[in-house]
Amino acid sequence: MSKVSKREKRVKGTKSKSAKEAFLKKIDGAIKSYDYKDESKDVKGKSERLAAINELQNLLQDRGSVSQLIIPNLDSCINMIERNIFRCLPNIKKTNLAFSETGMEQEEETDPAWPHLQGVYEFFLQLIMNDAIEVRVLKGYVTPEFVSQFLELFDSEEAVERDYLKNILHKLYAKLVPRRKMIRKAINEAFYHLIHEGHKFNGASELLDILASIISGFAVPLREEHVVFFNSIIIPLHKVQTCSEFFEQLLRCSMLFLSKDKILAINLLGGLLKYWPFAN
């Protein structure tokens, strides 16, 4: 090997090392936590963090960066995502007086950290959709614990966050065929908890949207597990006190099941009559 080739190899190796260090620095910057309730604190740090998140998003648009930086450091990328999104959900309900009391329109409150979180969600969504990220690699991160924590986020009061969660879970379900049964089971458990605990769940309509897409793909005749799901989840959801908040999506799921097996209409009617005195 000539001296020139050795020198070129060393230069290439140095550049590769520098690129990796710069990439990991961006990852570390995206993980940093700040107090977003006080706009006057850590202004520079917050700005740098937002810039790092935006730069990570841009790297996903470049094939070379994906193969040389993101895929070899996928552990760090997933860790960054989890450290950001898996958190105690903030209470962002409006505390201001209603329009009838003030005569003025009230702006809806939002999570002050949302601009940063939105960038992380966008990064995660684009990461899943990237064809270079193989199923065999990605499925290793989508464990029962991950899915359980992810579904808990659907209780967010931030509608835009729930929309991102819905799109991401839908893409994961479509891409990770080996994880579909596990994801369906986790969604079932989330609804089972809603039915029997009787508490409000903000993300019910979004999860039912996903289920509608899943049900559409069920083969005919329906498998026994799908009929059990209809009888034990779809029908009892009609008795939940907050059913009116997701009734449109629930109705769609019910009709999709009936289009697959008309005999299920008897079960549905029986359930509705049973719950009618207690729920609308």
Beta strands, then each sheet from edge to edge (+ up, - down):
end
